[in-house]
Amino acid sequence: MKSDDAKKKNSNDYIWESNRKSYSKLPTSEYTMDESRRAMIRRALDLDIIDVRSYAGYRGDMLVEFTTMGEDTVSALKKIAEDLGMEVTVRQNPLQIYQVYCIAVTKDIYGLKV
């Protein structure tokens, strides 16, 4: 029979650790979504998209990522984003799936940017 000390687990044995932030504390959840990202998502829902997500990028900018397989959808998403004053980057993988990143540049989240 094992002693009580042997049954106790180290903090490294658990997934959750007290020094980690929960998803509810990440930048995308702390603040209200800005109007440009809301408008982008509203207008994109009428297009042929596979998936959409919104999150903070590594430089602190807020992103909306759309996944689609249609080149015409990519063009439409780019036009909408540019009309809303967003920066756009498109990535295509070998399976002809496009990822369109619409970037709402924010200056108040992180002070230092490259």
Order of alpha helices (4+ residues) and beta strands (2+ residues): alpha-alpha-alpha-beta-beta-alpha-beta-beta
